[in-house]
Amino acid sequence: MTLQMTGRLAAEDRTELGDLCPIERASELVARRSTVLLLREASYGTARFDDFVRRTGLTESVTAAQLRTLVTEGLMVKQPYREPAQRQRFEYVLTEAGHDFVPILLALASWGDRHRPRPHRLRMVHAGCGAAVEVEVRCANGHVVGDDDVTVALRSRQRAATD
């Protein structure tokens, strides 16, 4: 993969390129295994704390801490629920930002299936027709973009505000 940087930085905007990198900002939030597992489970429809603990194998303290972070960062929201004759509890559901993370989970699953295969494999399939789900990169005009066709361009502040 070859990435080319385009654009010039004005003197007042010169900073480390890493400070501008959305990959770095995103990975600061989701780089923990526990975070990815919780987002995976939420994308599968898991919503209750005990189910997150059971399905991920994480400790209660790690699960609680990571769910708090995901709520604080806007990827999940807490919603109250009450079982009959029980106290009020909360379930955790994906927000728009959380749903926007699902293609990343699908890409990780695809990569893991191809490069870290196991004897028994899970397949991601379209519920509507049963065909395998594939992840691909497309530009805003709909063209499939290969990794050698990506250029990293600096957006101006004015343009970034309208995008």
Secondary structure, DSSP 8 states (H G I E B T S, - for coil): ---EEES---GGG---HHHH-HHHHHHHHH-SHHHHHHHHHHHHT--BHHHHHHHH---HHHHHHHHHHHHHTTSEEEEEEE-TTS-EEEEEEE-HHHHHHHHHHHHHHHHHHHHS--SS----B-TTT--B-----B-TTS-B--GGG-EEE---HHHHHH-
